[in-house]
Amino acid sequence: MNSTTKFDPVAAPWVWSADELAARDDWIVRLDADALDDLAAALDGVKQCNLALKDITADDFPLPSLATDLSRVVELLTIGPGLCLLRGLPVERYERDDLSLILWGIGTHLGTGVSQSYRGDMIGDVMDMSHTGDIRRSYRSPRPLNLHADPSDVVGLLCIRRARTGGASLLTSSLAIHNAILAERPDLLPALYHGYHYRHSEADSMDEPATTPHRVPVFGHDGERLICNFNASPISRSLADDNIQNETTSLEAFELLKITAVRDDLLYRMMLEPGDLQFLNNRTVMHGRTSFEDFQKIDRKRFMLRLWLTMPDWPGQPDNMTTH
């Protein structure tokens, strides 16, 4: 792909501005009493059968009253704005392990749960882990989490506790960013389609190359649909090692994308409340988080549970857009 390649703007439901998303609430699904009863009953069922979390299937976790809502979630993620918020899960009623089972159980009706790190964790704890000294990954620290896409089709985030102050969720339409750059700096788009190497933060602990052998395109296609994959942190680590200082266009494009992603007209801000379960399509939505100040006691710290899903019915991502 070269500088003479013609690019077209994307017009689709997953291209939205901050004001457009704020003006609608059809992406918010409120759980009713029947749905909560089904969740409680399904939880009791898998506990009585003593099923390990990773072995639980949709058949093991029946949610008849949520069937319509869960179909709506998939629709919103697939052909809607690329995001959905399930609201009203009574997290205060359950212990952490039960909430993990509930999150996983809901996920079985949407896609297939996958591991989130070399540790093999299927449900991730999102908390400031400064007290352990392990804050290599930003989601384990109180520092800002830059806008990015996770290496899975869908990410689910269940809010259990808010921080003392801060910690707002940040969302932006990846293809709205594409359109903005196309309109203002089309000369930089070829560099983003060419992409960047990724260097993992936990490379020493992983049984795979520290840096991707290929450049990962920021924009590419899963069939006819334009998708996005961008995470500034592993790209920055790679840029520090790569000898590409003479690639001024690639560096400028990288900086411009980061700046464009946080423009006020594109960036949607929201505060996840306890009981909110946010699902995002990583191919069309980037997410992040503002910095926060937390409580000192561990049992009061900001706490989220994270789920990664692959979506079997979606087209496969191009091999060159994977980071593992």
N, C-alpha and C positions, 0 to 999 in steps of 0.2 A: 504494500500500500504506500503510495507516495503523495506528495503535496498536490498533485493534480486530481486525485480521487475526489469524486463528487459525493458529498454527504447531504442527506435530507433530514429535515426536522422530524421528530417523532410526534405523532398525534394519536394518543391512546388514553384510556382511563387511568393508567398508571403514571401519567404526566400531569402533575398538579403543582400549584403554587401554595405557599403557606396560607394565604387568604382563602383560596378555594377549598383547601382541606378544612379550615376552621369554620367555613360556612355550611358544612354538612355534618350530619351525625349518623349517616347510614352505615358507617364502618364501626359503630359501637353497638355491641350486642349485650343486652342486659339479661343475666341469668335469673330465671323465675324460680318459684318455690319448688315446682316439679323437677326442674333441672337440678337443683341442689339436693333434692331427695334422691335422685338417680345417682348423683356423684357419691353421696354417702353410702348408698346401698352397694354400688360397684366397688368402693373401697373396702367395705366389710367383706365382700365376696372374695377378693384377691387375698386379703389377709387370712381369711379362714382356710383358703386353699394353700396358703404359705408359698405363694408364687414369688420368685425373684423378679425384681423390677424389669430387667431386660427380657424376661420370658413372657411378660404380659402382652396379650394381643387384644384387638378390639373385641373379639368374642368373649374374652375373659373379663372385659370391662364394659358391659352393656350400658348404653346411655340413650334409651329410646326417647326420652323427653327432649334430648338435645339434638336429635337427628336433623331437624330443620336448621337449627342454629349452626351446627357444625358444617352442614352443606353450605351455608351462607359464608362461613369463615373461609372455606376453600375457594368459593367464588370470588370473594373479595381479594384474596391473595393471588389468584390466578388471572382473573380478567377484570378486577376492580383496581382500586388505588394501590394494591400491594401491601395492605396492612389491615389489621382488625384488632379491636379491643373487646375482649370478654370482660364484663364488669360484674362484680357482686359475689365473688367467691369468699365465703366467710373464713378467711385464713386464721382468724383468732381461735377457731374451734379445733384446729388440728396441730399436731406436732410436725416437725420438719419432715420426718420420714413419710408420714401420711400425705403431706403436701406433695412430696416427690412422686408418690404413687398416683395421686390425682393428676398432676401435671403430665406424667407419662401416659396415664390412661386416656386423657383427652387427646394427647398427641397420636395415639394409635388409631384414632378415627380420622386423622388428617394425613399422616404420612408415616415414615419409618424413622424411629429414633436412631441416632448415631453418636459415637464417642466424640468428646469435645477436646481431648488432649491426649498426650502420651500416657497420662495416668489411667485412661480408659473410663473416665467419668461420663456417665450417660446423662446425669443431671448435674449441672454446674452450680456451685455456690458463688454468687456474685456479692462480694463483701470486701470492705477494706481489711486486708490481711496484714497491715503494718505491724501488728503485734507478733506476727510469726517471722517477719523479715523477708517474706516472699512476696514482693510486689512487682516482679518482672513484667507481668501482664497487667495492663492498665485497669482492667475490670476488677483487679484485686487491690486497687489503691483508691485514694480519694481524689486523685488528680483528674483533670478533664479527660474524657474519652473522645478522641477525635472521630469525626464521621467516617464510617467504614462499612463494609459488607463482610459478614462472617462467611467462612468457607462451607456453607451448607445451603440448601435451597431455602429453608425457613428457619427463623429463630423465634422461640417463644420465651417470654420473660414474665415471670409471676412475681408481683410485688408483695412482700410479706411485711416489711417495715420501711418507712421513709427515714432519710437522714435527718439530723437535727436541723440543718439548713442546707439548701442547695440540692444538687443531684437531679436536675430536670432532664427528662428524656428529649433528645433532639432527633428529628426526622427530616429527610429531604428526598424528593423524587430524583433518582439518579439520572433519568432520561430528561428531566427538566434542566439539570445541569448540562447535559449534552447539548440541548437546544440553545441554552444561553451562550455556551462557548462557540457553537456553530454560528450564532448571530453576531458575535462580537470579535472572536478570534479564530475563524475557521482554519487559519494556517497552522494552528497548534493541534487540531484534531488528529492528524496522522500520527503524531507522536503518542497520543493516548491510545489509539488503536494498535500501535506497535507494542506499547506496554513497558513493564519494568520487571526486573528480577525481584524476588521476595527472599528475605533472610529471616528465619524464625528466631524468636527470642529465646526459645528453649531448645535450641539446636543440639546442645551437648547431651540432652536427655532423650533425643529422638533417634530412632533407628532409620534415618533417611538423610539425604544431603541437607546441609545447613541452608544452602541457597538453591532456589529453583534453577534447574539447568536451562530453562527457557524463560523468555520474557512473558509475563502474564498481561495480556491486553486489558486495558481499563474498559474498553467497549468492544463487544463482539456479538455474535449471533448464536442463538439456539434455534436453528431452523431459520425462519424468516424474521424472527423477533429479535430486536436489538436488546441486549442485556448489558449489565455493568458488573465489574468486580474491582473494588478498590479498597485498599487498606494502607494508609500512609506510613504507619509505623514500620512494618517489615520492608516496605520499599525504601524508607529512609535509611534503615540499617544496611541495606544492600548498596544504596548510593554511596554510603560512606566507604564501602570497600571497592566498588567498581571504579574503573578509570574512565568515567564518562563526563568529566568536567568540560570536555570540548563539545559535548552534545547539548549546546545551549538551548535548543528547541525543546528537547526532552525535559530538561530541568525547568524551563519556563512553563511548560504545559503542566507539569506536576504541581508547581506552586499555584498556577491559575486555578486548577481544579479545586484545590483546598480552599482557596479564597471564594470561589464561586459557590461552593457547597454551603457556606455559612452566610450567604447574603440574606438580608432580612426578608426579601420577597420570596425566597425559596425555603428557608429554614422554619420548620414548624416545631414549636416548643410545647411540651406538656409535662405535667407532673403525674407520674404513676402513683396511685393511692393503694394502700393495702387492699388486696382482693382483686386488683386489676391484672389481667393476663393479656399481654400484648404479643401479637404474632406479626412478623414482617417477612416479606418476600425479599431475600437478599439479592436477587437478580435485578430488582427495580427500585429498591429503597435502601438508602444508607442511613445508619443510625449512630448516635453518639450520646454523650451525657456531659452535663456541666460538672464542675468540681463541687465538692461538698465538704461540710464540717459535720463530724459525727459525734455521737455520744461515746463516752469512754467505756461503759460497760458493754461487753460483747453481746449480751442478750437484748440490748437496745439499739445496736448498730443497724444501719441501713442493710437490708437483706433481701436479695432476690434469688429466685431459682431459675436456671436457664435450661432450655431444651433445644437441641438442634434436630431438624428433620430433613430427610430427603423426600422428595415427592415423586413416587414411582410413575405417575401419569404425566409428568412433565417431560419435555424433550431433554435429553442428556446435555450437560454443559460441554462445550468444546474442550478437548484435552488440554489445549494450551491456556485455558482459563482456570485450571485447577492449580492450587498452590502446594499440593502435597505429592 
